[in-house]
Amino acid sequence: MDKSGKAYWHAVLKLVAIILSIWALVSYGFGILFASALNNIHIGGYPMGFWWAQQGSMYVFIALIFIYAKLMGNLDKKFDVHEQ
């Protein structure tokens, strides 16, 4: 593999690590670890910790899918491996 290929895969792995870290923080951190602290805040009568565990993590996950697709497209264009 040439230098450009290694740089591409390094950038891809870095992006995947960042996306997975955000997903873990939101789903595990907000939904479980910080739930008791967030439960002091209420939105629409529901505790915020409950909301993050049930709804917020799903919204963030769907947003991360679109963010990942956009950023991967940018990486593919940068390294000239994009589809026509």
Protein Blocks (a to p, Z undefined) as FASTA:
>chain_A
ZZklmmmmmmmmmmmmmmmmmmmmmmmmmmmmmmmmmmmpcgehiafklmmmmmmmmmmm
mmmmmmmmmmmmmmmmmnopacZZ
